[in-house]
Amino acid sequence: MSLTIIIKAVVLLLTIIISFLVGSILKKREITRRIGDIESHIKKLLSDAEREVANEKKEAYLQGQNLIFKMKNDSEKEINERRLEIKREEDRLNQKEEYFEKRSEALAHREAETAKAELELVKRDKDSQDKATEINKLVNEQKAELERVAQMTTSEAREVLLKNMEESARHEAGRLIRKIEAEAKEVSDQKSKEILALAVKRYASDYVAEHTISVVNLPNEEMKGRIIGREGRNIRAIEATTGVDLIIDDTPEAVILSSFSPIRREIARQSLERLILDGRIHPARIEEVVAKVSDEMELSLKEIGKEAAFDVGVHGIHHELVKLLGKLKYRTSFAQNVLQHSMEVAFLCGIMAAELGQNIKQAKRAGLLHDIGKAVDHEVEGPHGLIGAELAKRYGESPAVIHSIMAHHEDTPPESILDVLVQAADSLSGARPGARREMLETYVKRLEDLERIANSFNGISKTFAIQAGREIRIMVNCEQISDDSAVILANDICRQVEKEMTYPGQIKVTVIRETRAVSYAK
């Protein structure tokens, strides 16, 4: 019984041991299998990590290449902009250099002329002094010779002088007779002045001065580069197509158009403004826009001429003359708009013709067309009066109108009242205050010339050029100049002014002689 139990116990123990060993082996195999699974999983993770690292490296490389390419493009763009800016600066500096060179040459020329004039004045002053000395010497010699030849006492000389004065008085009586005969002329002059004053009083007009440059405003500074174009293609195309000069300087948001032809300048201005609004600026587009604006300008000139003729009240003018009238809007004379001046002359002619009982419509027609030759005088040789008369004759105007156009600057002598009316109205329109504008240097030179001419005569005390150079007042020494001599002096100065000077209208010469008697009561 006990042996059986022992055997069972041994068998159980062996079973347990065997079971433990089998479990251990199975557990070891499970652990080994799990370790293999973990190793394979780790290898898989390592492989995925390597692939991910490679992908990130590749993506980083591509991003780096894109960044390098972008930086390269930005650098090239900045370099091109800098080159363009440098080119603009060079052009601007070249323009300024040319301007200063011209200015320097003009100043050097002016200095040379001034030095030459000073030398001439010194020489003339010395010659004048020598001549004065010589004249005084001759006067003294002649006086001594006369006393020797005449062999007259002072009383005898006084008697001879009285006889001469008596003869002079007789001549004065004759002068008074001529004065009475001239009173009729004075009355007619007074009446004509009243008619002219009435015409000026009844007519008033706006005055607009034209210039040789136009300014086009830009929306921004970048537009200057687009106007210039690559290597200056656009600006060259604009200048070649329009015939004007484009000045692009450091003036903010503006370009300057320069040309002596106002019509070309206006075409260029409108074309450039349209190109800026459109945004497409290239040579082909420039030619297209300029051609279109030129065609529109032709129509605009005709409309301007028609409107001017309608406002004046002149009808039936040939369409070519109407077009030439439109061109006068873009022409100036002494800074006075020629079309406005022609309309003004037409109105003045009509007013004066009405006062004189003449044909008003014919007078207005002659006044409106009197300067028509100025529309083409830069293309045809000759005075604008003769050119205008030829145009009027070609397009069927009447002989009276043709002759008044020809005679308004006395290219041919006036023959009718209409000729004189056009002359008078033309002078009134150009000579009235504010109608014409002169350069400061020309204005100052005219005043200096007036005073110089007056001071060149003997017996002058002081001279004053007044009324913007339209009058000069001269103070004379009463001991040297008598009342009669003052009249002669005024006429001599007028003739000298007419001989040496050129001026619009007329210049009034006033000689003032004053005698003062001073005494003191004690």
C-alpha positions in Angstrom: 0.0 0.0 0.0 2.7 2.4 0.8 4.7 1.3 -2.2 1.9 2.0 -4.5 1.5 5.4 -2.9 5.1 6.0 -3.3 5.0 5.0 -7.0 2.1 7.2 -7.6 3.8 10.0 -5.9 6.9 9.4 -8.0 4.8 9.2 -11.1 3.0 12.4 -10.2 6.2 14.1 -9.4 7.7 13.0 -12.8 4.5 14.2 -14.5 4.8 17.5 -12.8 8.5 17.7 -13.7 7.8 16.7 -17.2 4.9 19.1 -17.5 7.1 21.9 -16.1 9.8 21.1 -18.5 7.4 20.9 -21.4 5.8 24.2 -20.3 9.2 25.8 -20.0 10.2 24.6 -23.5 6.9 25.9 -24.9 7.2 29.2 -23.1 10.8 29.6 -24.4 9.6 28.9 -27.9 6.8 31.5 -27.5 9.3 34.0 -26.1 11.7 33.3 -29.0 8.8 33.7 -31.5 7.8 37.0 -29.8 11.4 38.2 -29.9 11.5 37.4 -33.6 8.3 39.3 -34.2 9.6 42.2 -32.3 12.9 42.2 -34.2 11.0 42.0 -37.5 8.8 44.9 -36.4 11.8 46.9 -35.4 13.4 46.2 -38.7 10.2 47.4 -40.4 10.2 50.5 -38.3 13.8 51.2 -39.1 13.1 50.7 -42.8 10.1 53.1 -42.7 12.2 55.6 -40.8 15.0 55.4 -43.4 12.4 55.8 -46.2 10.8 58.8 -44.4 14.3 60.4 -43.8 15.1 59.9 -47.5 11.8 61.5 -48.5 12.4 64.4 -46.2 15.9 64.9 -47.6 14.6 64.9 -51.1 11.8 67.3 -50.2 14.2 69.6 -48.4 16.6 69.5 -51.5 13.7 70.4 -53.8 12.6 73.3 -51.5 16.2 74.5 -51.4 16.4 74.4 -55.2 13.1 76.3 -55.5 14.4 78.9 -53.0 17.7 79.3 -54.9 15.8 79.7 -58.2 13.4 82.3 -56.6 16.3 84.2 -55.1 18.1 84.2 -58.4 15.0 85.6 -60.3 14.6 88.3 -57.6 18.2 89.2 -57.9 18.1 89.4 -61.7 14.9 91.5 -61.5 16.5 93.9 -59.0 19.6 94.1 -61.1 17.5 95.0 -64.2 15.6 97.6 -62.3 18.8 99.0 -61.0 20.3 99.1 -64.5 17.2 100.9 -65.8 17.4 103.4 -63.0 21.1 104.0 -63.6 20.3 104.5 -67.3 17.6 107.1 -66.4 20.0 108.8 -64.1 22.6 108.9 -66.9 20.1 110.3 -69.4 19.0 112.9 -66.9 22.6 113.8 -66.1 23.4 114.1 -69.8 20.4 116.4 -70.3 21.5 118.6 -67.4 25.1 118.6 -68.7 23.9 119.7 -72.1 21.7 122.4 -70.5 24.5 123.7 -68.4 26.9 123.7 -71.3 24.4 125.7 -73.4 23.9 128.1 -70.4 27.6 128.5 -70.0 28.1 129.3 -73.7 25.2 131.8 -73.6 26.7 133.4 -70.5 30.2 133.5 -72.0 28.7 135.1 -75.2 26.8 137.6 -73.1 29.9 138.5 -71.1 31.8 138.9 -74.3 29.1 141.2 -75.7 29.0 143.1 -72.5 32.7 143.6 -72.5 32.6 144.7 -76.1 29.7 147.1 -75.4 31.7 148.6 -72.4 34.7 149.1 -74.6 32.5 150.7 -77.2 30.9 153.0 -74.6 34.3 154.0 -73.3 35.5 154.7 -76.8 32.3 156.7 -77.6 32.6 158.6 -74.4 36.2 159.5 -75.2 35.2 160.5 -78.8 32.3 162.6 -77.4 34.7 164.4 -75.1 37.2 165.0 -77.9 34.4 166.2 -80.2 33.0 168.5 -77.5 36.4 170.0 -76.9 36.9 170.4 -80.7 33.4 172.0 -81.1 34.1 174.4 -78.2 37.3 175.3 -79.8 35.7 175.8 -83.2 32.9 177.9 -81.7 35.4 180.2 -80.0 37.4 180.5 -83.2 34.2 181.2 -85.2 33.0 183.7 -82.7 36.3 185.5 -82.9 36.3 185.4 -86.6 32.7 186.7 -86.8 33.6 189.6 -84.5 36.6 190.4 -86.7 34.7 190.1 -90.0 31.5 191.8 -88.9 33.3 194.6 -87.1 30.1 195.3 -85.1 29.5 196.6 -81.7 27.1 195.0 -79.2 24.3 197.5 -79.9 24.6 197.0 -83.7 24.5 193.2 -83.2 21.4 193.7 -81.0 19.7 195.7 -83.8 20.5 192.9 -86.3 19.1 190.4 -83.9 15.9 192.3 -83.5 15.4 192.4 -87.2 15.9 188.7 -87.3 13.4 188.2 -84.5 10.9 190.3 -86.5 11.4 188.0 -89.5 11.0 185.1 -87.2 7.7 186.5 -85.9 6.5 186.7 -89.5 7.3 183.1 -89.9 5.4 182.4 -86.7 2.4 184.1 -88.1 2.6 181.7 -91.1 2.9 178.8 -88.7 -0.3 180.0 -86.9 -2.1 180.0 -90.3 -1.0 176.4 -90.8 -2.2 175.6 -87.4 -5.7 176.9 -88.2 -5.7 174.8 -91.3 -4.8 171.7 -89.2 -7.7 172.2 -86.8 -10.0 170.4 -89.3 -7.6 167.4 -89.2 -7.6 167.5 -85.4 -11.4 167.3 -85.4 -11.3 164.3 -87.7 -8.6 162.7 -85.6 -10.7 163.3 -82.4 -13.8 161.7 -84.1 -11.7 158.6 -85.2 -10.4 158.3 -81.7 -13.9 158.3 -80.3 -14.9 155.6 -82.8 -11.9 153.4 -81.8 -12.5 154.0 -78.1 -16.2 153.0 -78.5 -15.2 149.8 -80.4 -12.7 148.9 -77.6 -15.2 149.7 -74.9 -17.9 147.5 -76.5 -15.7 144.5 -77.0 -14.0 142.4 -74.4 -12.4 139.0 -74.7 -10.5 136.4 -72.6 -6.8 136.2 -73.2 -5.0 132.9 -73.2 -1.2 132.6 -73.7 0.2 129.5 -75.3 3.6 128.0 -74.5 6.0 125.8 -76.3 5.7 122.9 -73.8 2.9 120.8 -72.4 2.9 118.8 -69.2 1.3 115.3 -68.9 0.6 114.1 -65.4 1.3 110.4 -64.6 -0.5 108.2 -62.1 2.8 107.0 -60.6 6.6 107.1 -61.1 6.6 103.5 -62.5 4.8 104.9 -65.6 8.0 106.7 -66.6 9.8 103.4 -67.1 6.9 102.1 -69.2 6.9 105.2 -71.4 10.6 104.8 -71.9 10.3 101.1 -72.7 13.0 98.5 -73.0 16.2 100.2 -74.3 14.1 103.3 -75.0 12.0 101.8 -77.7 8.7 103.4 -76.6 10.0 106.9 -76.2 11.8 106.8 -79.6 8.5 105.6 -81.2 6.5 108.4 -79.6 9.1 111.1 -80.7 9.4 109.7 -84.2 5.6 109.4 -84.7 4.5 112.7 -83.2 7.6 114.9 -84.1 7.9 116.2 -80.5 10.6 115.8 -77.8 9.7 114.0 -74.6 11.6 115.2 -71.5 11.5 112.8 -68.6 13.4 114.3 -65.7 13.1 114.3 -61.9 9.8 116.1 -62.0 7.5 113.9 -59.8 4.7 112.1 -61.7 5.0 114.2 -64.9 6.6 114.2 -68.3 7.2 117.3 -70.5 6.4 117.5 -74.3 8.4 120.1 -76.1 7.8 121.3 -79.7 7.5 124.6 -81.5 4.4 123.2 -83.4 1.4 123.5 -81.0 -0.7 121.1 -83.2 2.0 118.4 -83.0 2.3 119.0 -79.2 -1.5 118.7 -78.7 -1.6 115.4 -80.8 1.3 114.1 -78.7 -0.4 115.1 -75.4 -3.7 113.4 -76.3 -2.0 110.3 -77.6 0.2 109.9 -74.4 -2.8 110.4 -72.1 -4.7 107.7 -74.0 -1.8 105.3 -73.9 -1.5 105.9 -70.1 -5.2 105.2 -69.5 -5.1 102.1 -71.8 -1.9 100.7 -70.2 -0.7 99.0 -73.4 2.4 101.0 -74.4 4.5 99.5 -77.2 5.6 100.8 -80.7 2.7 99.3 -82.7 0.1 100.6 -80.2 1.7 104.0 -80.2 1.5 104.3 -84.0 -2.1 103.2 -83.9 -3.1 105.8 -81.2 -1.2 108.7 -82.8 -2.8 108.0 -86.2 -6.3 107.9 -84.6 -5.7 111.2 -82.7 -4.3 112.9 -85.8 -7.5 112.0 -87.7 -9.6 113.3 -84.8 -7.5 116.5 -84.8 -8.4 117.2 -88.4 -12.0 117.0 -87.5 -11.5 119.1 -84.4 -9.8 121.9 -86.5 -12.8 122.1 -88.8 -15.2 122.3 -85.8 -13.1 125.0 -84.2 -13.1 127.0 -87.4 -16.9 126.6 -87.9 -17.5 127.7 -84.3 -15.3 130.8 -84.7 -17.1 131.8 -87.9 -20.5 131.2 -86.3 -19.6 133.3 -83.2 -18.4 136.2 -85.4 -21.4 135.9 -87.7 -19.5 135.1 -90.9 -21.0 132.4 -93.2 -20.2 130.8 -96.5 -16.4 130.4 -95.9 -14.7 127.7 -98.0 -14.1 124.6 -95.9 -10.4 124.8 -96.4 -10.3 128.3 -95.0 -12.4 127.0 -92.1 -9.8 124.4 -91.4 -7.0 127.0 -91.5 -9.0 129.1 -89.1 -9.1 126.1 -86.7 -5.3 125.9 -87.0 -5.0 129.5 -85.8 -6.1 128.3 -82.3 -2.7 126.7 -81.9 -0.7 129.6 -83.2 0.5 132.6 -81.1 1.9 136.0 -82.0 3.7 137.8 -79.2 2.0 135.3 -76.9 -1.4 136.4 -78.2 -3.7 133.6 -79.5 -4.1 134.3 -83.2 -7.6 132.8 -83.5 -8.8 134.9 -80.6 -7.0 137.9 -82.1 -8.7 137.3 -85.5 -12.2 137.1 -83.8 -11.4 140.2 -81.9 -10.4 142.1 -85.0 -13.6 140.9 -86.7 -15.8 142.3 -83.9 -13.9 145.6 -83.9 -14.2 145.9 -87.7 -17.9 145.3 -87.4 -18.4 147.9 -84.7 -16.4 150.6 -86.5 -18.1 149.8 -89.8 -21.4 150.2 -88.2 -20.4 153.6 -86.8 -19.1 154.7 -90.3 -22.1 153.3 -92.2 -20.1 150.6 -94.0 -20.9 147.0 -94.9 -20.7 145.2 -91.5 -20.6 141.6 -92.7 -17.9 142.4 -95.2 -15.8 144.1 -92.5 -16.2 141.2 -90.1 -15.2 138.7 -92.9 -12.1 140.7 -93.7 -11.2 141.0 -90.0 -11.7 137.3 -89.4 -9.5 136.3 -92.3 -6.8 139.0 -92.1 -4.3 136.7 -90.4 -5.2 133.5 -92.2 -1.7 133.4 -93.8 -0.2 132.7 -90.3 -1.7 129.2 -90.4 0.8 128.2 -93.2 3.5 130.9 -93.1 5.9 128.3 -91.6 5.4 126.2 -94.7 5.3 128.9 -97.4 7.9 131.7 -98.0 6.8 135.3 -97.8 4.8 137.8 -95.6 1.7 136.3 -94.0 -0.4 139.1 -95.5 0.5 138.2 -99.1 0.2 134.5 -98.2 -3.3 135.0 -96.7 -4.4 137.1 -99.7 -3.3 134.3 -102.1 -5.3 131.7 -100.0 -8.4 133.9 -99.9 -8.2 134.4 -103.7 -7.7 130.7 -104.3 -10.9 129.8 -102.2 -13.2 132.4 -103.8 -13.2 135.5 -101.4 -14.2 138.9 -102.8 -11.5 141.3 -104.2 -12.2 143.8 -101.4 -11.5 141.2 -98.7 -8.4 140.0 -100.5 -7.0 143.5 -100.8 -7.7 144.2 -97.1 -5.8 141.1 -96.1 -2.9 142.1 -98.3 -2.8 145.7 -97.0 -3.3 145.2 -93.3 0.5 145.4 -92.7 1.0 147.7 -95.7 2.5 145.0 -98.0 0.5 146.9 -100.5 -0.9 150.5 -99.9 -4.5 150.7 -98.5 -7.1 151.8 -101.1 -10.4 151.6 -99.3 -12.1 152.3 -96.0 -12.2 148.5 -95.4 -8.4 148.3 -95.7 -8.1 151.1 -93.1 -10.6 149.5 -90.8 -8.7 146.2 -90.8 -5.5 148.0 -90.1 -7.0 150.0 -87.2 -8.7 146.9 -85.7 -5.5 144.9 -86.0 -3.5 147.6 -84.2 -6.2 148.0 -81.5 -6.3 144.2 -80.8 -2.5 144.0 -80.6 -1.8 147.2 -78.7 -4.5 147.1 -76.0 -3.1 146.5 -72.5 -2.8 142.8 -71.6 -3.2 141.6 -75.2 0.4 140.7 -75.8 3.2 139.6 -73.5 6.8 140.2 -73.9 9.9 138.5 -72.4 11.3 140.5 -69.4 14.7 141.0 -71.2 13.0 142.4 -74.3 10.8 144.6 -72.2 13.7 146.0 -70.2 15.8 146.5 -73.3 13.0 148.5 -75.0 12.8 150.8 -72.0 16.6 151.2 -72.0 16.7 151.9 -75.7 14.0 154.6 -75.3 15.9 156.4 -72.6 19.2 156.0 -74.4 17.7 157.6 -77.6 16.2 160.5 -75.6 19.4 161.1 -73.6 21.5 161.3 -76.9 20.0 164.8 -77.6 21.4 167.9 -76.1 19.6 169.9 -73.4 18.1 166.7 -71.8 17.8 166.8 -68.0 16.0 163.5 -67.2 14.1 160.8 -69.1 11.4 158.5 -67.8 10.0 155.5 -69.9 6.5 154.8 -68.6 3.2 153.1 -69.5 5.1 149.8 -70.2 7.3 151.5 -72.8 4.4 153.1 -74.7 5.3 156.6 -73.5 8.5 158.5 -72.7 8.6 161.7 -70.8 11.6 164.0 -71.2 12.6 166.8 -68.8 14.7 169.5 -70.6 16.8 172.4 -69.3 14.9 175.6 -69.8 18.1 177.6 -70.4 19.0 175.5 -73.4 15.7 174.5 -74.9 12.9 177.0 -75.7 9.2 176.2 -76.2 9.6 176.1 -80.0 12.7 174.0 -79.7 10.8 171.5 -77.4 8.4 170.8 -80.3 11.3 170.2 -82.7 13.0 168.1 -80.1 9.9 165.9 -79.7 9.7 165.4 -83.4 13.4 164.6 -83.7 13.2 162.0 -80.9 10.1 160.4 -82.6 12.0 160.1 -85.9 15.0 158.5 -84.1 12.8 156.0 -82.2 11.1 155.0 -85.5 14.4 154.6 -87.2 16.2 152.5 -84.5 13.4 150.5 -82.7 10.8 147.9 -83.5 7.6 147.9 -81.4 3.9 147.1 -81.5 1.5 150.0 -81.6 2.8 153.5 -81.0 5.0 155.3 -78.5 4.1 158.8 -77.2 7.0 161.3 -76.7 6.3 164.1 -74.2 8.8 166.9 -73.8 8.4 168.9 -70.6 10.0 172.4 -70.2 9.5 174.3 -66.9 10.7 177.8 -65.9 10.7 178.7 -62.2 11.0 182.2 -60.8 11.9 182.1 -57.1 12.1 185.2 -54.8 12.1 185.7 -51.0 10.3 188.5 -49.1 12.1 189.6 -46.0 
